[in-house]
Amino acid sequence: MKEDDVINLFRDLIPSDAQDVKLSIGDDGSVVEIDQEMELVTVLDTMTVGTHYLPSASSNSIGHRIFAVNLSDIAAMGAKPKWAHLSLSLPKLDKLWLEGFIEGFKPLLSEHGLSLIGGDTIRGPEMISLSIQGVVKKDRYVTRVNANNGDLIYVTGHLGSAAFGLHLLKSDRDKPEQFIHDFNFPTPRVNEGIFLSDFASSMIDVSDGFEVDLLKLTKGSHLGFEVNIDQLPIKKEMFDCIGFNQSISMALSGGDDYELCFTIPSKMKNTFERKWHERFKTKISMVGMIVESSNNYKYNDQNYTVEHENFEHF
């Protein structure tokens, strides 16, 4: 079984038919109706040492990452974050470690108006879980499943940088600090996600790798995609360090980018891009289009074969 199989098993065996549940298991977050005007979005993520970060990782980066990855899910739903609950399992208590951990996420609380209001702490294997609740105007949340044939595919920021940063952390080679920073301190696109709720037909955050996350989006809409390799946003320094093929592989298959992948109706392209650039300095790249059925990558108008090395929990 893979992660998607586990998710599907729970969804199939425990269907939600509660009237106030608008979106249940299977997306970046769940959505429940809380009054006539607003809906509550809930996300949850867990990180463990050795799987999501190296044993040598600083508590500062761990604190930042656990909040950033959850905020990225909130962003992918187009919601505004409000409240958080934190669960810590630690083999021992270390005040300096905890102080660094807290300092890692405090700036994110301030930046996004997020309040930590509860949680739990136990002795056990090192594992950290966080749940964030956010709000969105009624029926304005964005899911993975509403892309349409002909929609344009966009992605924020750069792809592959975090995967290259993790590669550098595991290697003995020279370590360009910008990529290590991209892995340790990802930037959740919260304000961008809220803005996109007015434009995007579908959206997902890039956590497990661009290829697999785009597949989740298109499968949910029962459609396919065509992506142009030469339009993928990859930092030039990565090409300089590891060459073309490995850079493309990391951009498509590497995880931990926590950028937003979203679709925009083609008729909205000019208006969307103009308003985006008026509002944000965040880079966006149009990388392809939603198509009727097949999934294709092209480079210089030729088919491009992708090696499948995406991250799977199981």
Backbone bond lengths (Angstrom), bond angles and torsions (degrees), N, CA, C in turn:
res aa  C-N    CA-C-N  psi(-1)  N-CA   C-N-CA  omega(-1)  CA-C   N-CA-C  phi
1 M - - - 1.459 - - 1.527 110.54 -
2 K 1.325 115.66 144.79 1.449 122.31 174.05 1.530 108.73 -109.51
3 E 1.336 115.26 174.63 1.458 119.52 -176.64 1.526 111.66 -56.14
4 D 1.336 117.70 -44.42 1.461 120.20 -179.86 1.526 111.65 -61.81
5 D 1.339 117.47 -33.86 1.460 120.54 178.13 1.530 110.86 -64.70
6 V 1.325 116.55 -39.91 1.464 120.43 177.95 1.526 110.02 -64.08
7 I 1.331 116.26 -46.47 1.464 120.69 179.72 1.527 110.46 -59.38
8 N 1.335 116.74 -45.84 1.465 120.78 -179.34 1.521 112.24 -64.48
9 L 1.341 116.61 -35.12 1.460 120.33 178.90 1.528 110.45 -63.09
10 F 1.321 116.69 -47.95 1.462 119.85 178.00 1.526 111.13 -62.51
11 R 1.321 116.58 -42.75 1.464 119.97 -178.32 1.523 111.67 -64.03
12 D 1.353 116.18 -38.54 1.462 120.03 -177.54 1.523 112.45 -76.15
13 L 1.346 117.15 -37.19 1.465 120.71 -175.33 1.524 113.00 -87.18
14 I 1.346 116.71 -20.09 1.462 119.84 179.99 1.530 108.30 -129.85
15 P 1.322 117.53 67.33 1.463 119.18 -178.90 1.525 110.67 -67.30
16 S 1.330 115.95 144.61 1.463 120.72 178.93 1.521 109.20 -100.46
17 D 1.352 115.68 117.86 1.464 119.84 177.96 1.527 111.37 -116.95
18 A 1.352 115.97 14.15 1.460 119.00 177.12 1.521 109.85 -65.24
19 Q 1.318 116.50 136.71 1.462 120.71 -174.37 1.519 112.75 -65.92
20 D 1.348 117.43 -26.65 1.462 118.67 -177.61 1.519 112.73 -88.04
21 V 1.339 118.83 -1.81 1.456 122.41 177.80 1.525 108.58 -91.10
22 K 1.338 116.51 112.75 1.459 120.55 -178.31 1.520 111.89 -90.33
23 L 1.344 117.53 -32.32 1.462 122.46 -178.89 1.518 107.50 -147.20
24 S 1.332 115.99 125.06 1.463 120.18 -173.98 1.521 110.71 -111.33
25 I 1.320 117.06 -145.11 1.464 123.52 -172.71 1.532 111.59 -59.80
26 G 1.362 115.89 136.40 1.463 119.48 170.71 1.510 115.96 123.80
27 D 1.332 118.63 -8.51 1.465 120.48 179.88 1.526 108.39 -113.68
28 D 1.345 117.40 -167.85 1.465 120.35 178.15 1.516 111.37 -69.24
29 G 1.326 116.88 -25.93 1.455 121.41 178.25 1.514 109.86 -158.35
30 S 1.334 115.95 169.19 1.462 121.02 175.78 1.524 109.11 -98.54
31 V 1.336 116.20 160.16 1.458 121.19 -179.27 1.523 108.65 -134.16
32 V 1.343 115.58 127.96 1.466 120.14 174.67 1.523 108.80 -127.89
33 E 1.322 115.20 148.57 1.459 121.44 -179.76 1.524 108.86 -80.22
34 I 1.337 117.65 129.69 1.460 119.48 179.94 1.522 112.71 -114.30
35 D 1.306 118.87 -21.28 1.466 122.31 169.96 1.521 107.46 -160.95
36 Q 1.306 116.92 -169.75 1.458 120.20 -174.91 1.522 113.19 -72.86
37 E 1.340 117.48 -15.81 1.453 119.82 -175.14 1.515 114.56 -114.79
38 M 1.337 118.74 -23.44 1.459 121.84 -172.15 1.529 111.39 -128.61
39 E 1.329 114.19 155.17 1.461 121.33 175.37 1.519 109.16 -128.61
40 L 1.322 115.48 150.67 1.457 122.43 -176.78 1.522 109.71 -101.09
41 V 1.324 116.18 126.86 1.471 122.49 177.36 1.531 107.69 -106.44
42 T 1.328 117.46 131.16 1.465 122.21 179.23 1.520 109.77 -124.06
43 V 1.332 116.01 132.23 1.466 121.39 176.32 1.519 108.34 -128.72
44 L 1.317 116.47 157.73 1.467 121.69 178.63 1.516 109.08 -150.18
45 D 1.328 115.87 136.11 1.462 121.47 176.50 1.518 109.25 -138.58
46 T 1.324 115.09 151.09 1.458 121.87 177.52 1.520 109.35 -127.08
47 M 1.329 116.77 138.48 1.465 121.76 176.26 1.521 109.12 -124.27
48 T 1.333 115.74 140.46 1.457 121.26 177.25 1.522 109.64 -128.78
49 V 1.323 114.99 148.41 1.456 120.72 178.36 1.527 109.49 -65.39
50 G 1.317 116.98 136.77 1.460 121.71 -179.81 1.512 113.86 92.31
51 T 1.347 117.05 -24.97 1.462 121.26 177.40 1.520 111.16 -103.73
52 H 1.327 116.68 -46.11 1.461 120.96 -176.41 1.513 113.69 -107.73
53 Y 1.312 117.69 -17.79 1.457 121.85 176.10 1.516 108.83 -154.85
54 L 1.315 116.14 156.90 1.458 121.25 -176.08 1.525 110.57 -79.44
55 P 1.325 117.77 154.14 1.469 120.31 177.29 1.524 112.97 -57.15
56 S 1.325 117.36 -25.95 1.461 121.46 -179.38 1.529 113.25 -83.86
57 A 1.336 118.12 -1.96 1.467 121.13 -176.44 1.521 110.91 -62.85
58 S 1.327 116.45 142.69 1.456 120.89 176.91 1.524 109.97 -73.49
59 S 1.325 116.12 149.46 1.463 119.09 178.45 1.524 110.46 -64.83
60 N 1.336 117.46 -27.20 1.451 121.25 176.82 1.520 111.34 -60.73
61 S 1.345 116.46 -46.62 1.469 119.69 179.96 1.525 111.15 -69.65
62 I 1.338 117.54 -35.17 1.467 120.65 179.33 1.531 109.89 -64.68
63 G 1.330 116.37 -43.98 1.454 119.83 177.94 1.513 112.27 -61.32
64 H 1.330 115.97 -43.20 1.469 119.49 178.02 1.524 110.44 -62.71
65 R 1.334 117.37 -46.87 1.468 120.97 -173.11 1.523 112.55 -64.10
66 I 1.344 118.40 -42.85 1.457 118.60 -176.07 1.526 110.76 -63.88
67 F 1.332 117.10 -34.99 1.468 119.23 176.93 1.527 111.07 -77.91
68 A 1.324 117.24 -39.13 1.465 120.09 -178.27 1.522 111.82 -63.28
69 V 1.346 117.85 -41.43 1.463 119.40 -176.97 1.526 111.13 -68.81
70 N 1.343 116.59 -34.49 1.466 119.36 176.18 1.521 111.31 -70.95
71 L 1.327 116.37 -41.52 1.458 119.74 177.20 1.525 111.27 -62.79
72 S 1.340 116.75 -31.26 1.457 120.29 176.75 1.523 111.30 -65.08
73 D 1.342 116.70 -38.39 1.470 119.87 175.72 1.524 111.10 -66.01
74 I 1.335 116.11 -42.49 1.464 119.66 176.21 1.527 110.15 -59.01
75 A 1.339 116.04 -42.14 1.463 120.80 179.25 1.519 111.56 -61.03
76 A 1.336 115.89 -40.00 1.467 120.53 -178.35 1.526 112.46 -66.11
77 M 1.325 116.94 -17.90 1.464 121.28 177.00 1.529 111.64 -93.86
78 G 1.336 117.09 -6.27 1.460 120.63 -178.35 1.515 113.62 76.37
79 A 1.349 117.01 22.93 1.465 121.08 -173.49 1.524 111.87 -103.82
80 K 1.333 115.33 161.97 1.464 122.22 175.25 1.528 108.26 -98.90
81 P 1.340 118.68 122.38 1.467 120.63 -179.02 1.525 111.56 -69.47
82 K 1.352 115.68 144.04 1.462 120.15 -178.51 1.532 113.09 -129.67
83 W 1.361 117.84 -51.70 1.449 121.12 -171.42 1.529 110.74 -134.47
84 A 1.330 115.82 150.32 1.466 120.51 -178.40 1.529 110.17 -136.37
85 H 1.344 115.55 147.61 1.459 123.77 172.83 1.528 107.74 -126.60
86 L 1.327 115.55 130.33 1.457 122.02 -173.58 1.519 110.51 -116.96
87 S 1.331 116.48 133.43 1.467 122.30 175.92 1.518 108.95 -120.83
88 L 1.343 115.93 125.74 1.460 122.04 -178.55 1.521 110.13 -117.38
89 S 1.323 116.29 126.49 1.468 122.34 168.34 1.523 106.53 -114.34
90 L 1.345 116.35 116.59 1.456 121.60 -176.07 1.524 110.13 -132.85
91 P 1.342 117.92 141.15 1.464 120.28 179.24 1.521 112.37 -68.51
92 K 1.336 117.22 -25.96 1.460 121.94 176.36 1.523 108.35 -156.88
93 L 1.329 115.92 161.22 1.454 120.61 178.88 1.518 109.86 -97.54
94 D 1.324 114.72 130.88 1.454 122.02 -179.21 1.526 107.09 -133.86
95 K 1.343 116.64 111.65 1.454 120.32 -174.04 1.520 111.87 -59.46
96 L 1.339 118.03 -42.90 1.459 120.53 -179.49 1.521 111.01 -63.16
97 W 1.347 116.15 -41.42 1.471 120.25 177.62 1.519 110.00 -60.76
98 L 1.332 116.69 -45.58 1.461 121.26 -178.09 1.526 111.24 -66.02
99 E 1.325 117.09 -39.02 1.466 119.44 178.41 1.526 111.19 -64.09
100 G 1.335 116.61 -40.85 1.456 120.23 176.05 1.517 111.93 -64.92
101 F 1.319 116.38 -40.32 1.470 122.62 178.35 1.530 110.08 -59.13
102 I 1.324 116.41 -47.41 1.465 121.15 -179.25 1.524 110.71 -65.46
103 E 1.336 117.25 -43.81 1.454 120.34 179.64 1.521 111.32 -62.15
104 G 1.338 116.80 -25.94 1.456 120.67 179.58 1.515 113.34 -67.64
105 F 1.338 116.67 -34.55 1.467 117.31 -176.44 1.528 114.00 -105.92
106 K 1.334 119.21 -11.14 1.461 120.21 -178.54 1.523 113.83 -56.09
107 P 1.346 119.65 -41.37 1.473 118.58 178.49 1.530 113.06 -60.72
108 L 1.340 117.39 -32.97 1.465 120.05 179.42 1.531 110.80 -69.40
109 L 1.337 117.21 -36.22 1.461 120.42 176.39 1.525 109.76 -60.29
110 S 1.318 115.68 -47.74 1.460 120.97 -178.03 1.519 111.50 -65.61
111 E 1.324 116.48 -44.98 1.466 120.79 -175.74 1.509 112.44 -63.21
112 H 1.347 116.89 -36.73 1.465 119.76 -171.91 1.523 113.84 -111.53
113 G 1.343 117.67 10.95 1.454 119.86 177.52 1.506 113.43 63.75
114 L 1.325 116.79 35.42 1.459 122.70 -175.67 1.529 109.78 -99.13
115 S 1.341 117.49 136.67 1.461 122.43 179.45 1.524 109.93 -113.63
116 L 1.323 116.61 128.20 1.461 121.57 172.21 1.518 107.40 -84.94
117 I 1.348 117.97 115.23 1.467 120.60 -169.75 1.524 113.78 -119.60
118 G 1.335 118.38 1.74 1.460 118.41 178.49 1.506 112.23 174.94
119 G 1.338 115.58 -178.56 1.452 120.55 178.73 1.511 112.59 158.11
120 D 1.324 116.66 -154.56 1.462 122.15 -177.08 1.523 108.58 -156.41
121 T 1.347 116.08 150.82 1.461 121.84 176.77 1.522 109.09 -134.49
122 I 1.347 116.75 129.32 1.462 120.59 179.08 1.526 109.43 -135.24
123 R 1.350 115.88 161.49 1.449 121.09 170.92 1.523 108.58 -86.72
124 G 1.331 117.23 129.66 1.451 120.68 -179.88 1.512 110.45 173.15
125 P 1.339 117.94 -170.59 1.469 121.40 176.40 1.523 110.19 -57.88
126 E 1.326 116.94 145.84 1.464 120.67 -176.13 1.521 110.88 -63.95
127 M 1.330 115.25 115.41 1.464 121.92 -178.95 1.527 108.24 -157.17
128 I 1.317 115.96 139.11 1.463 121.54 -176.15 1.519 108.23 -129.90
129 S 1.343 116.37 128.16 1.459 122.03 176.37 1.519 109.35 -122.56
130 L 1.302 115.89 142.31 1.460 121.40 179.24 1.519 109.16 -138.86
131 S 1.310 115.36 136.84 1.464 121.23 173.09 1.519 108.28 -121.79
132 I 1.308 116.28 133.55 1.461 121.87 177.16 1.524 109.09 -120.59
133 Q 1.323 114.70 137.58 1.462 120.91 173.68 1.521 108.17 -111.25
134 G 1.320 115.28 137.49 1.452 121.55 178.16 1.512 110.30 -135.81
135 V 1.312 116.62 172.71 1.462 120.60 -178.65 1.529 109.70 -125.14
136 V 1.319 113.45 152.19 1.455 120.79 178.32 1.525 107.47 -145.76
137 K 1.322 116.56 147.69 1.456 119.41 177.28 1.526 110.12 -61.26
138 K 1.304 115.97 149.15 1.460 122.06 -175.02 1.524 111.37 -52.11
139 D 1.346 114.34 127.52 1.471 124.08 176.93 1.534 112.97 63.19
140 R 1.352 117.77 21.99 1.451 119.74 178.20 1.530 112.67 -109.14
141 Y 1.331 117.56 1.54 1.461 119.23 176.70 1.531 109.64 -67.97
142 V 1.336 115.34 154.09 1.467 121.43 -178.16 1.528 108.39 -112.07
143 T 1.332 117.10 133.85 1.463 121.60 -179.62 1.530 110.47 -114.71
144 R 1.323 114.31 -177.47 1.464 120.47 177.91 1.526 112.77 -86.28
145 V 1.320 118.56 -6.64 1.463 119.41 -160.17 1.522 115.55 -111.82
146 N 1.323 118.97 9.00 1.463 118.95 -173.92 1.528 114.24 -113.64
147 A 1.337 117.90 19.92 1.462 119.56 175.35 1.523 109.87 -65.08
148 N 1.319 115.83 151.70 1.467 121.67 179.75 1.523 110.48 -125.62
149 N 1.323 115.63 152.30 1.454 121.32 177.56 1.532 109.50 -55.22
150 G 1.339 116.48 127.87 1.454 121.46 -179.82 1.512 114.32 96.13
151 D 1.344 117.98 -10.30 1.464 120.16 176.03 1.529 110.05 -63.55
152 L 1.313 116.49 148.85 1.463 122.50 178.43 1.523 110.34 -90.72
153 I 1.332 116.47 141.01 1.458 122.17 -178.17 1.524 109.32 -100.38
154 Y 1.326 116.04 126.13 1.458 122.29 179.04 1.526 109.75 -122.08
155 V 1.324 115.32 160.69 1.453 121.47 172.08 1.522 108.19 -144.04
156 T 1.338 116.19 142.58 1.463 120.34 177.35 1.528 110.29 -85.52
157 G 1.340 116.05 159.42 1.456 121.64 171.10 1.511 114.34 60.85
158 H 1.347 115.10 -140.97 1.461 122.44 -178.91 1.522 110.24 -124.10
159 L 1.322 115.80 155.18 1.467 122.22 179.04 1.524 110.57 -109.94
160 G 1.311 116.21 144.88 1.459 121.55 173.29 1.511 115.08 87.83
161 S 1.316 118.40 -12.64 1.467 120.77 -175.24 1.520 111.67 -65.01
162 A 1.330 116.96 -42.63 1.461 120.05 -179.33 1.520 111.17 -67.11
163 A 1.343 116.89 -40.87 1.471 120.27 178.71 1.526 110.08 -62.88
164 F 1.325 116.98 -39.24 1.459 120.03 177.02 1.528 110.43 -67.36
165 G 1.321 117.02 -37.32 1.457 120.61 176.57 1.517 111.93 -61.27
166 L 1.335 117.15 -42.96 1.467 120.51 177.08 1.520 110.63 -64.92
167 H 1.326 116.82 -40.03 1.463 121.37 176.36 1.529 110.65 -58.47
168 L 1.322 116.35 -43.08 1.459 120.41 179.22 1.523 111.73 -65.41
169 L 1.317 116.88 -39.33 1.462 120.44 179.39 1.524 111.79 -63.24
170 K 1.323 116.51 -29.32 1.464 121.39 -178.54 1.527 112.62 -89.45
171 S 1.325 117.32 -7.23 1.460 120.71 -173.88 1.519 111.23 -110.74
172 D 1.327 115.46 172.35 1.463 122.06 178.45 1.526 112.52 -99.33
173 R 1.328 117.00 2.03 1.451 120.36 -175.70 1.522 110.91 -77.54
174 D 1.339 116.39 170.53 1.455 121.17 176.79 1.525 109.56 -56.52
175 K 1.295 116.06 143.84 1.456 120.20 -170.95 1.529 111.68 -118.26
176 P 1.358 118.20 93.88 1.468 119.52 173.24 1.529 110.08 -58.78
177 E 1.316 117.25 116.73 1.462 121.67 -169.83 1.524 113.00 -63.17
178 Q 1.336 118.07 -26.90 1.458 118.63 -176.89 1.522 111.76 -61.73
179 F 1.329 117.80 -35.98 1.461 120.65 -178.48 1.523 111.38 -75.45
180 I 1.319 117.03 -37.29 1.460 120.28 176.25 1.528 109.55 -64.38
181 H 1.328 116.34 -39.12 1.460 120.46 176.45 1.527 110.68 -63.55
182 D 1.334 117.31 -39.95 1.465 120.75 178.65 1.523 111.47 -60.17
183 F 1.333 117.08 -35.60 1.463 120.32 177.96 1.523 111.18 -75.60
184 N 1.316 117.54 -47.35 1.464 121.37 -174.16 1.518 113.43 -74.95
185 F 1.331 117.31 -29.94 1.465 120.74 -173.71 1.530 111.33 -133.34
186 P 1.353 117.12 66.54 1.470 119.54 179.13 1.523 110.92 -64.57
187 T 1.335 114.68 153.65 1.469 121.46 -179.05 1.524 109.89 -104.47
188 P 1.335 118.22 110.04 1.472 119.25 177.39 1.521 110.45 -72.25
189 R 1.316 117.17 135.69 1.466 121.90 -174.40 1.532 110.45 -93.28
190 V 1.324 116.03 60.13 1.464 121.25 -172.24 1.525 112.06 -66.53
191 N 1.322 117.61 -53.60 1.465 119.90 -178.55 1.525 111.32 -64.05
192 E 1.323 115.25 -35.18 1.467 119.53 176.84 1.533 110.77 -64.21
193 G 1.337 116.76 -39.71 1.463 120.33 179.28 1.517 111.89 -63.80
194 I 1.346 116.35 -42.13 1.461 119.81 177.69 1.529 109.88 -61.65
195 F 1.319 116.93 -44.52 1.467 121.46 177.67 1.530 110.81 -59.46
196 L 1.323 116.40 -42.05 1.464 120.80 -176.04 1.522 113.09 -67.95
197 S 1.321 117.97 -18.48 1.468 119.50 178.62 1.525 111.49 -62.37
198 D 1.334 117.14 -17.69 1.470 120.84 176.74 1.525 112.52 -87.47
199 F 1.342 117.83 -9.95 1.459 120.32 -172.36 1.536 114.12 -129.21
200 A 1.325 117.46 -40.26 1.470 120.77 -169.47 1.520 111.92 -74.32
201 S 1.330 115.31 136.80 1.461 120.19 174.11 1.525 110.91 -83.75
202 S 1.346 117.56 -26.73 1.468 122.55 175.85 1.519 107.78 -155.04
203 M 1.342 115.59 160.22 1.450 118.36 -177.58 1.526 109.67 -161.54
204 I 1.334 115.51 149.65 1.459 123.10 176.51 1.524 106.99 -151.98
205 D 1.327 117.12 150.82 1.467 117.43 173.93 1.521 109.21 -92.66
206 V 1.322 116.01 148.38 1.464 122.02 -175.86 1.523 108.01 -89.78
207 S 1.333 115.48 95.51 1.458 120.80 -178.26 1.526 112.03 -113.75
208 D 1.323 117.41 -40.50 1.467 121.55 -177.32 1.525 112.96 -95.88
209 G 1.321 117.17 -1.48 1.460 122.17 -177.61 1.514 109.90 125.00
210 F 1.328 117.03 138.76 1.465 120.80 -174.41 1.524 112.32 -56.54
211 E 1.325 116.90 -42.97 1.466 119.42 -176.57 1.517 111.64 -62.15
212 V 1.329 117.29 -51.22 1.459 120.36 -175.95 1.520 111.08 -69.43
213 D 1.331 118.09 -34.61 1.459 119.33 179.74 1.522 111.35 -73.38
214 L 1.329 118.01 -35.69 1.465 119.86 174.07 1.524 110.32 -64.94
215 L 1.329 117.53 -37.11 1.462 120.71 175.93 1.521 111.46 -61.76
216 K 1.336 117.23 -40.14 1.463 120.28 177.10 1.518 110.31 -59.98
217 L 1.328 116.10 -41.80 1.459 120.75 -178.72 1.525 111.24 -65.72
218 T 1.334 116.78 -46.98 1.464 118.90 -176.19 1.525 112.08 -73.80
219 K 1.328 117.63 -35.94 1.466 120.26 176.84 1.527 110.29 -62.15
220 G 1.332 115.76 -38.74 1.455 119.13 179.41 1.512 112.57 -63.45
221 S 1.313 116.89 -26.07 1.462 121.94 179.37 1.520 112.45 -100.72
222 H 1.356 116.28 1.84 1.477 122.66 -179.87 1.531 110.71 57.91
223 L 1.328 115.24 42.67 1.455 121.52 -179.99 1.523 109.77 -134.14
224 G 1.332 116.73 -176.85 1.451 121.64 178.50 1.518 110.53 -125.04
225 F 1.332 116.88 -170.24 1.461 120.36 -179.48 1.521 110.28 -146.34
226 E 1.311 114.69 158.45 1.457 122.66 169.13 1.520 107.07 -130.31
227 V 1.334 116.60 118.70 1.461 122.37 -175.61 1.516 109.10 -118.17
228 N 1.330 115.89 136.53 1.461 122.38 177.67 1.522 109.50 -94.98
229 I 1.322 116.18 115.26 1.465 121.61 -177.83 1.523 111.78 -57.46
230 D 1.334 116.47 -38.24 1.460 119.63 -176.39 1.523 112.93 -71.43
231 Q 1.338 118.16 -7.86 1.456 120.89 178.04 1.531 112.70 -101.66
232 L 1.331 117.38 -1.86 1.461 119.33 178.57 1.527 109.87 -65.69
233 P 1.335 117.93 133.86 1.467 120.72 -178.56 1.532 111.17 -79.88
234 I 1.313 116.39 99.88 1.470 122.81 -178.05 1.527 107.84 -125.03
235 K 1.313 116.92 132.75 1.461 120.32 -178.76 1.529 110.63 -65.34
236 K 1.331 115.57 137.43 1.458 121.24 -179.14 1.522 111.26 -57.40
237 E 1.331 117.31 -36.99 1.459 120.88 -178.56 1.524 112.03 -61.29
238 M 1.316 117.06 -27.65 1.458 119.99 178.48 1.527 110.36 -71.60
239 F 1.333 116.32 -43.11 1.465 119.81 174.52 1.530 110.07 -58.51
240 D 1.324 116.39 -42.15 1.465 120.55 -178.33 1.529 111.23 -63.44
241 C 1.329 116.86 -34.70 1.475 121.17 -175.57 1.523 112.94 -81.40
242 I 1.327 117.23 -42.63 1.476 118.86 -170.24 1.526 113.76 -126.75
243 G 1.311 118.17 1.27 1.459 120.15 176.00 1.518 113.64 85.75
244 F 1.332 114.98 175.13 1.465 122.06 -172.06 1.526 112.24 -67.64
245 N 1.341 117.32 -56.28 1.461 120.13 -171.13 1.526 112.73 -61.78
246 Q 1.339 116.44 -44.92 1.455 118.63 -178.90 1.522 111.38 -69.79
247 S 1.325 116.77 -32.76 1.468 119.69 176.85 1.523 111.00 -65.11
248 I 1.330 116.90 -43.66 1.461 120.61 178.11 1.528 110.07 -63.31
249 S 1.329 116.90 -42.35 1.462 120.77 179.33 1.523 111.11 -59.53
250 M 1.333 116.73 -44.80 1.473 119.68 -179.87 1.524 111.30 -68.72
251 A 1.332 117.22 -35.96 1.460 120.36 179.11 1.521 111.55 -64.66
252 L 1.328 117.12 -37.07 1.454 121.43 -177.74 1.530 112.54 -86.25
253 S 1.329 116.69 -37.86 1.456 120.34 -170.73 1.524 114.41 -107.25
254 G 1.332 117.11 -20.39 1.453 119.64 -177.67 1.521 111.25 -71.10
255 G 1.310 117.25 143.16 1.453 121.42 178.17 1.514 111.60 -97.97
256 D 1.324 114.32 -171.96 1.470 123.72 172.47 1.522 114.74 70.98
257 D 1.340 118.48 18.74 1.454 119.40 176.15 1.529 111.53 -72.91
258 Y 1.331 116.21 -40.47 1.466 123.25 -176.95 1.521 112.07 53.48
259 E 1.331 114.04 38.87 1.453 121.27 168.97 1.529 108.19 -94.40
260 L 1.310 116.99 169.00 1.455 121.50 177.77 1.528 110.14 -100.33
261 C 1.324 115.28 129.74 1.464 122.38 170.75 1.527 106.33 -107.99
262 F 1.326 116.99 127.52 1.462 119.38 -174.19 1.523 110.79 -148.47
263 T 1.310 115.73 162.94 1.463 121.30 -179.98 1.527 109.62 -117.92
264 I 1.329 114.59 141.50 1.460 122.40 -178.90 1.527 108.58 -126.69
265 P 1.333 119.27 129.75 1.465 120.04 174.84 1.531 110.36 -55.11
266 S 1.311 116.48 136.07 1.465 120.34 -173.78 1.524 112.61 -58.75
267 K 1.329 117.86 -31.01 1.467 120.46 -178.64 1.531 111.57 -69.81
268 M 1.336 116.97 -16.05 1.459 120.76 -179.27 1.528 112.40 -97.94
269 K 1.341 118.22 0.70 1.458 122.59 -171.83 1.531 112.95 -52.82
270 N 1.317 117.52 -55.02 1.459 120.02 -174.13 1.524 112.05 -65.25
271 T 1.320 116.80 -45.11 1.462 120.85 179.57 1.513 110.69 -63.47
272 F 1.348 116.02 -44.67 1.463 119.96 -179.84 1.522 111.41 -60.62
273 E 1.327 117.48 -49.89 1.463 120.38 -176.51 1.527 111.55 -64.68
274 R 1.330 117.00 -38.35 1.464 119.57 178.96 1.529 110.56 -63.48
275 K 1.305 116.90 -47.44 1.463 120.44 -178.29 1.518 111.38 -69.19
276 W 1.330 117.02 -33.81 1.466 119.72 177.14 1.531 110.17 -61.13
277 H 1.318 116.93 -50.63 1.458 121.14 -175.79 1.528 111.81 -70.41
278 E 1.324 117.55 -23.12 1.461 120.32 172.62 1.530 111.13 -71.06
279 R 1.316 116.07 -28.65 1.470 121.47 -172.74 1.528 113.51 -99.32
280 F 1.328 118.59 -37.89 1.459 122.28 -170.14 1.524 112.43 -126.82
281 K 1.333 114.45 151.99 1.454 121.37 168.65 1.528 110.76 -95.21
282 T 1.316 117.43 -8.90 1.460 122.29 -179.89 1.525 110.75 -59.55
283 K 1.317 115.55 130.55 1.468 121.72 179.61 1.523 110.38 -66.68
284 I 1.328 117.88 137.32 1.461 122.37 168.45 1.520 108.68 -126.72
285 S 1.323 115.72 147.42 1.466 121.56 179.31 1.518 109.05 -133.31
286 M 1.325 116.34 129.57 1.459 120.62 171.88 1.525 107.14 -85.48
287 V 1.317 117.39 114.39 1.460 121.19 -170.84 1.520 113.65 -108.78
288 G 1.323 118.67 -6.96 1.457 118.74 -179.19 1.509 112.18 172.81
289 M 1.334 114.20 -158.13 1.462 120.56 -174.33 1.524 110.13 -146.01
290 I 1.330 115.94 147.67 1.463 121.83 171.72 1.530 108.15 -76.61
291 V 1.331 115.98 131.70 1.463 121.47 -179.74 1.520 109.41 -124.18
292 E 1.314 115.75 176.12 1.464 121.09 -169.77 1.523 113.47 -63.46
293 S 1.361 117.54 -44.45 1.467 116.12 -171.99 1.527 113.97 -145.00
294 S 1.335 118.57 -54.98 1.461 120.79 -169.62 1.515 112.34 -74.23
295 N 1.362 115.68 160.25 1.457 122.69 174.48 1.520 108.06 -114.36
296 N 1.328 117.14 116.17 1.457 120.81 -174.86 1.525 111.51 -134.43
297 Y 1.341 114.23 142.54 1.452 121.52 169.40 1.519 107.77 -112.33
298 K 1.328 116.33 138.06 1.463 120.27 179.70 1.526 109.98 -129.01
299 Y 1.338 114.54 147.99 1.463 121.17 174.48 1.518 107.53 -138.97
300 N 1.333 116.83 121.44 1.470 121.88 -174.73 1.520 111.11 53.29
301 D 1.344 114.69 43.39 1.471 123.10 177.44 1.530 113.49 66.39
302 Q 1.332 117.91 11.55 1.459 121.82 176.42 1.527 109.29 -112.01
303 N 1.330 116.31 149.30 1.465 119.81 177.58 1.524 110.17 -61.82
304 Y 1.308 116.05 140.14 1.466 121.90 -178.53 1.524 108.12 -120.72
305 T 1.330 116.53 125.29 1.463 121.31 -179.15 1.517 109.99 -86.22
306 V 1.325 115.18 129.28 1.462 121.47 -177.21 1.526 109.56 -103.45
307 E 1.323 116.05 131.82 1.454 120.56 172.78 1.520 108.89 -81.61
308 H 1.345 115.57 130.97 1.468 120.55 -174.98 1.525 109.68 -91.05
309 E 1.329 115.43 103.27 1.461 120.79 179.85 1.525 110.72 -133.35
310 N 1.338 116.70 29.46 1.456 120.16 -175.61 1.528 111.96 -67.78
311 F 1.327 115.02 155.07 1.454 120.79 -178.50 1.525 109.91 -72.46
312 E 1.321 116.65 136.35 1.461 123.45 172.23 1.525 107.51 -132.80
313 H 1.358 116.12 138.85 1.469 119.45 177.79 1.532 111.28 -71.03
314 F 1.343 117.18 -28.49 1.468 121.04 -177.81 1.528 110.42 -130.94
